[in-house]
Amino acid sequence: MLKRLLVLITVSMLLLTYVPESSSANGKDSVFLEGSLLYNLELFEVYCPYELLACDDYLYLFDSDQSCYKLDKQTREIMEVFTLSGCSHMPVNLDEEKVYALIKENLAILQYTIKNGQSQHTCLPKDFTYKGFALYDQDLFLVADDSEYLYRLINKEGEVVRNGNLRTEITDNTVSCMEYNAANEVLVIVSPRRIDIIETGSALLKTRIPLKHCLDVRICDDSIYALCPVTSENTKDQPHHSCIRVFDLEGNALKTYILDTTIRRFCFSEKEGVLYGLTLEEELPIVKFRLE
């Protein structure tokens, strides 16, 4: 068995792909993934990247200098660079046509149309503390509010349509990011030490996943991918690497991917079965992990 593992690791180094070293701990599979370099950001000017998102055939990289880079996944070329005016180091989101950004200073959500470069703002009610948002549909936003409610449903005129009043305990955990699954009407809200899975139709807390630390999350049709630092319970051999913990929509643990690289943000292409990560390396590269 040991000889077989050594052969697999050697092959992976040559092919710059991943080695599935599957094991089972407490009934949950653990798989080691080796990433391949997709972009080295020293090749073009980027100031402090903070978000990476995927849409169709492109990656979108956002930096704290209000710039957005549209990157082609196949050719690895920069297709377009544009500026999100007024956008600061805050959560962003996108669909096929627009980039959305939460602007904390002006309490608004910026909507930037990629094709023509036009932008507009949805002003948010002034009396709340906003930490994250997600797209509910073409006309509505789910916006996290740390001052009173867990989230609010707001239309593009800035009017509150519905409140999701789920705050049942005093906590110092603030919302770090949000993801919404329209097919299942499930909202995932991430705090540093937990993930709340909420049924938006009934505004009820479906389940809560306690975590020692969660950095980022993505939700797919039937599963949730959470980025966490590797701990001793995940692996003894890669204490400084990252891991992706996979849960179903009921909060049950399915699998853990141990990455060979430390990443701080990630995006996921379900159609490709590929995870893209923004690393902590000095040159800040983007790496690609294929999930199978």
N, C-alpha and C positions, 0 to 999 in steps of 0.2 A: 504493500500500500504506500509506504513512504517513497519507494522508488518511483511509483506512478505519479505522486504529487510533485516530485522534483522534475520529472519530465514535463508535466503540465506547466509548471512555473517557467521552465526554460523556453518552452514554445511560446508562452505569452510574452516574454520579453522580446522575442524576435518579431512577433506579429503586432506588437503594440495594441493589444486588445485585452480582454479580461480573462481571468481563470476562475471558473466556478468551483470553489472548494466548499461543497455543501456539507454542512454538519447539522445536527439537531440538538438544540439545547432547550429543555422544558417544552418540547413539542414544536418549537419554532425554528425554521431553517435559517442558517446564516450563510451568506454567499460573499466571497471576496471578489471585488471588482478592481481591475487595473485600468486606468484611464489612458487615453491618448491625447496629445496636445492638439487642440483645434485652432486656437488663435494665441499668438503671443502679442500682448498689447503694447509692447515696445515698438512694434512696427507702425503704430500710428498714435497720435496724441490723445491720451485719455487722462482725465483728472479725477482721481479717487472714485473708481466705479463702485456703485452700491446696489445695482439691481440688474438681473439678467432674466429676460422673458423670451419665450418661443411662440411663434405664430406662423403656421404654414411652412414655407421653405426658408424662413428667416429667423435670426436671433436679433433681439433688440437689447443693446447695452446702454444703461443710463449712468451718467456720472454726476458728481455734485457741482459741476460747472454748467449745469442746465443743458448739457448736450446729450443727444441720443444718436447711437450708431446702429444702422441697419446692416446686418451682416448676412451674407449668403452662406447657408450651411454647406452647400456642395462645392462651390468654387472658393470659399473662404475669402471672398472679397468684400470690401466695404461698398455697399450699394448706395448708401445715402447717409448724410449727417445733417441733423436739424436741431434746432434749439427749442426747448420748452420754456418759453418766456415766463419768468416769475416762479418757476418750479424750483423747489429746494430739495434737500435730502429727505424726501418723504415717499410714502408708498406710491407705486405706479401700477397700472394695469393696461391691458390692450385687448382689442378684438381685431377682426380682419381689416377694419377701416380706420380705427381711431386709437390714439394713445390717451389714456386718462391719468391724471396726476392729482394727488391731494396737496393743496397749497395751504400750509398752516398759517402763514403770515396774514393772508387775506381771507382765510376761512372759505375756500372755494375749491371746486373740482374743475381742473382744466381739461378740456376736450380738444385734442389736436387731431385734425383730419390729415392722415398721412399723404393722401394723393395730391391735395391742393395746398397743403400747408396752412390752411385756415384754422383758427382756434376760437373757442368761446369758453365762457366760465359759468358754472352753476354756483351761485353764492349760497353758502350754508347758514342756517340759523346761528346767531352770534353767541348764544349763552351756553354752548356746550364745549366739551373737550374732545377733539377728534384725533384718533390714533390710527385708524385704518379704514379701508372701504373695499367693496367688491361690486361688480356689475350684477344687478339682479335681472334686468332685461334691457331692451333698447331705451327705455324711458325712465328707469328707476335705478337708484344706487342703494346698497346696503352700507351704512356708515356706522363705524364703531364710535361710541361715546363713552368716555371714561368718567364723566362727571355724574351721571345718573343712571342711564339705561345702558345695556350691553350693546344694542344696536338700534338704529333708526332706518326706516325705509323712506327715502327722500326722492322726489321727482326732479326732473331737470329744470324746473322753475325754482328749485330750492325749498319746496314746501314739504313738510313732514306728512307722509301719508299714513304711516303706522309706526308704533313703537314696539320694540321687543324688550319688555321689561323683565330681564332675567337675573338681575343683581339680587341675590338672596343672602349674600354674606359680605362682610367687609374684607377687602383684600388689597394688597399693595401691588398685585400683578397687573400690569398695564397691557393693553392689546399691542402686539407687535406686527401681526399681519392677519389677513382674512382671505378665505377662498370660498366660493359659492358653487354648488353643483345644482344646476337648474333641473336636470332630469329627475333627481331624487328630492329636490327642494331641501337640500341639506347645506347649512352654513357651518364652515369650520373657522373658529376664532382661536388664534394662537396667542398665549401669554408665555412668558419665559419658562414657566414650570408646569404648564398644562395645555391641553387641547380640548376645547369645548365643541361638541358636535350638536348642532341645534336644528330642529325641524322648523323651518320658517313658516310653514303653513299654520302650525299651532302655536308657534313661538315658545316651544317647550325645549328644555335641555334634554337631548336624547341620551347622551352619555358624556363622561369626562375622562380623559386619559391623563393621568399624572405622569410628568416627565421631570427628570432632574434639570434638563435644560433643552429648549427647542429653539433653533435658529431660524428656520424657514419651513414652509409647508406647501404642498401642492395636492389638490384633490382631483381624482379621475372619476370615471363612471362608477366604479364599485370599490375604490380603495383610496387611502390617504397616505401620502409619502411625507414623512417628517425628517428634517435634517437635525441631527444631534451629534455632539462630540462623542467619540468612542469612550466607553467606560469599561471597567474591569469585568462587568457582567456581560459585555458584548464580546470582548476578545482580550487575551493577555499579550498578544504579539504586536498589536498596532495601537499603543496607548495614545498616540498623538494624531491619529487619523480621524476622519469623519465617518459617520454611518447614516444610512437612510433606513429608518424604521417604517415598515408598511403595516397598516391596519385596515380592516374592513370598516364599513360605515357604521357598524355597531360598536366599534372600538376594540375589537379582538385583534391581537397581534398575529400577523401572517408570516412575515419574513423580515430579516435584517440584512442589508447590504453593507459590508465593510469596504470602504473606499481606500485606495492606496494613496490618496492625496487629501489634504485638509482643504475643505471648501467652506465658504461662508454664505453663499447664496446658490440656488440651483433652479433650473426649470426642467420640465419634463415634456417630451413629445410622445404621447401615447400611441400615435399611429406608427412612429418609427421604433418604439420601444427603446428610446435613447434618453439618457439623462445628461444635461449639460451643467457644469459647475464652474463657478467663479472662485478661484483658489486664493490662498493667502500668500502665495509666493511673491518674491520681491518684484518680479516682472509682471505679476498679475495676469497669468494666462487663463484662457478658458479651456477646460478639458471636457472630453466626451467619454461617457460610460454607456456601453450597450447592455441592456437588460434582456435576458432571455430565460 
